[in-house]
Amino acid sequence: MSVVVKEIAAPGIAKIAINRPGKRNAVNPEARNALIDAVSNALGDDKVHAIVIGSTGGHFCAGGDIDSMANLDVVSGRIRMRENHRLVRLLAEAEKPVVAGVEGFAVGAGAGIALLCDSIVLTESGALGFPFFRIGLTPDYGILFTLARRVGHAKARQILLYAEMRKGQNAVDIGLADELVPDGQAEARAIERAQEMAAMPPHVFALTKRHLAMEPQSLEEALEMEAMSQSLAFVGSELEEGRSAFLEKRKPEFR
């Protein structure tokens, strides 16, 4: 049985999910490597316009597989983290839309994977959690960077230092997730949201994602970024199509 499943969930939308339901989809090295391959293939496939990170067996991801952490030393632990960071960078730097559909628990590394996505759809009984201290670990999978950008530094500090779980509506209220849906509907809604973003002009969408990731620290830096990207957009076919669609009072077709 494959530890990661990939399917075309809708035209142009690839769904990728860890498939270890007996472990609540905990990430071990095999699953991590399979995720890296699946995400890389989806990002490199011109027929895939957006990616949904979903789940099997009712839970998004229970974090890192504790059993796979036995007998690590400093050297092997650092190698493990470098491999984990390959997945982090793939998701963080993806130019295509990436949406997480979170059913059940997304904790530890699972929460980290969700936070690397452009949008998070969460179910009413679902939860994102950060219980690293409870097993003697520090936050990983980029969480020290992504969590504060989601909820603000002060709240991120409290969530991490108290090893909190944030559930359902509360997670949405603080900005940890973007949308709340009834149980069992996270994947379907995530696919819809992925389709909405996939319909955007892909070139300028990618530029904007890049700029958001760079997070300009001053107005002048932001203005310089937009001057460079907008000058590229001015000479692109996407503006031509968008302008024609506006004048013809029709929906633009950027692909």
Stockholm file with secondary structure:
# STOCKHOLM 1.0

chainA/1-255         MSVVVKEIAAPGIAKIAINRPGKRNAVNPEARNALIDAVSNALGDDKVHAIVIGSTGGHFCAGGDIDSMANLDVVSGRIRMRENHRLVRLLAEAEKPVVAGVEGFAVGAGAGIALLCDSIVLTESGALGFPFFRIGLTPDYGILFTLARRVGHAKARQILLYAEMRKGQNAVDIGLADELVPDGQAEARAIERAQEMAAMPPHVFALTKRHLAMEPQSLEEALEMEAMSQSLAFVGSELEEGRSAFLEKRKPEFR
#=GR chainA/1-255 SS CCSEEEEEEETTEEEEEECCGGGTTCBCHHHHHHHHHHHHHHHHCTTCCEEEECCBTTBSBCCBCGGGGTTCCHHHHHHHHHHHHHHHHHHHTCSSCEEEEECSEEETHHHHHHHTSSEEEEETTCEEECCGGGGTCCCCTTHHHHHHHHHCHHHHHHHHHTTCEEEHHHHHHTTSSSEEECTTCHHHHHHHHHHHHHTSCHHHHHHHHHHHHHCCSSHHHHHHHHHHHHHHHHTSHHHHHHHHHHHTTSCCCCC
#=GC SS_cons         CCSEEEEEEETTEEEEEECCGGGTTCBCHHHHHHHHHHHHHHHHCTTCCEEEECCBTTBSBCCBCGGGGTTCCHHHHHHHHHHHHHHHHHHHTCSSCEEEEECSEEETHHHHHHHTSSEEEEETTCEEECCGGGGTCCCCTTHHHHHHHHHCHHHHHHHHHTTCEEEHHHHHHTTSSSEEECTTCHHHHHHHHHHHHHTSCHHHHHHHHHHHHHCCSSHHHHHHHHHHHHHHHHTSHHHHHHHHHHHTTSCCCCC
//
